[in-house]
Amino acid sequence: MNGESQGAVRYKLPFSRADLGEEEMAAVLDVLKNRVLALGPQTEEFERRVASYVGARHGVAVSSGTAALHLCVAAAHVGEGDEVITTPFSFVASANCLLYERARPVFVDIDPVSLNLDPARIESAIRPSTRAILVVHIFGQPADMDAILDIARRRRLLVLEDACEAIGAEYHGRRVGTFGRAGTFAFFPNKQMTSGEGGMIVTDDDNWARLFRSLRNQGRDAGDGWLQHSRLGYNYRMTEMSAALGRVQISRIEELLSRRNRVASWYSNRLKELDGLTLPQALPETRLTWFVYLVRLDAHFSRDRIRAHLEAAGIPTRDYFAPIHLQRFYRKQFGYEPGDFPITEKIAASTLALPFHGGMVEGEVELVCQTLRAAIQRG
Ligand SMILES: *Cc1c(COP(=O)(O)O)cnc(C)c1O
């Protein structure tokens, strides 16, 4: 996939790939022909479509999922001296957004089945300085929102949702991103849908939506002139080329999700016979949308050897995720050590993400599965 050196290895297939058609190409080309490259109608239309798809009042497009998260934290006035409860088993951006505003992430270990924040562990982590819970729906699997919202209501905490890996996912029939005060989506090319780079904040809060529009646009308020800045802002705008791409992708979202679903079932049907693997599965009363196809290896396997075997055979893999608390700068700043979040660490050591995207053909899945089977037999 883009963004990562492939070294000397020649892969037989990509780890992930954007699922694009002629309509996306035509839409981007139209923007270029029309010369409105920023702050235009594509962005507004993309925002309307995402908001309507997930069931939120407002959508605010930004330059990345990370920017979306940062603006949520800024809007919440979470800062120096404040603590926010979140998961260590995620992409680093879901905790970094707190550091941007000098707030302290307080990690809570995960549920070993959903791989999301374990609600039973949240309350003992709440202190007087706790302001919010930042929920991540990891790998497209919704977190246990009933339990989390109940704690948040009782303890008067704000809820923010990182749904960057979970567009279209549902919890008790409701789409993720709409449970907290605000939710974020990301559209990097490896996500369920893409705008190249890009992100979106959804919220029902009119004031927050206004604030997000100002913050992403150098702090300009709706009535401000080009050189008038009512507050400290950022340039987190989305380009019209990205918005045009995203607009087409969101209108195809159910098709994109079902193509990923089909690939996931090709994998599951082939791998279910293999001993020592835990396959991904949607939890009851949730709709999982496939971000990656990630298996877990029983402890007696050497993941490194299995990965090396697959690499040598031209099959790229990833070991999602390296626990956030063990990243060097988190250890240095907060004193985290191996062993602090044992469930996260145990699971992180067992995961193997296989090549996965909606355009995969059955023969490619078969090749990956055959190679994995051989790798496992060798231990
Ligand atoms: C991808 C991702 C992000 C960040 O999105 P970018 O668009 O890459 O900035 C944040 N959180 C999670 C859980 C993600 O997977």
PDBQT file of the ligand as one rigid body, heavy atoms in Angstrom, charges set to zero:
ROOT
HETATM    1  C1  LIG A 401      -7.148   6.002   9.990  1.00  0.00    +0.000 C 
HETATM    2  C2  LIG A 401      -7.440   6.298  11.400  1.00  0.00    +0.000 A 
HETATM    3  C3  LIG A 401      -7.352   7.590  11.915  1.00  0.00    +0.000 A 
HETATM    4  C4  LIG A 401      -6.742   8.760  11.195  1.00  0.00    +0.000 C 
HETATM    5  O1  LIG A 401      -7.146   8.994   9.941  1.00  0.00    +0.000 OA
HETATM    6  P1  LIG A 401      -6.180   9.756   8.903  1.00  0.00    +0.000 P 
HETATM    7  O2  LIG A 401      -7.120  10.164   7.844  1.00  0.00    +0.000 OA
HETATM    8  O3  LIG A 401      -5.150   8.789   8.473  1.00  0.00    +0.000 OA
HETATM    9  O4  LIG A 401      -5.600  10.938   9.611  1.00  0.00    +0.000 OA
HETATM   10  C5  LIG A 401      -7.735   7.786  13.231  1.00  0.00    +0.000 A 
HETATM   11  N1  LIG A 401      -8.154   6.781  14.003  1.00  0.00    +0.000 NA
HETATM   12  C6  LIG A 401      -8.224   5.522  13.556  1.00  0.00    +0.000 A 
HETATM   13  C7  LIG A 401      -8.704   4.453  14.474  1.00  0.00    +0.000 C 
HETATM   14  C8  LIG A 401      -7.850   5.242  12.244  1.00  0.00    +0.000 A 
HETATM   15  O5  LIG A 401      -7.863   3.976  11.800  1.00  0.00    +0.000 OA
ENDROOT
TORSDOF 0
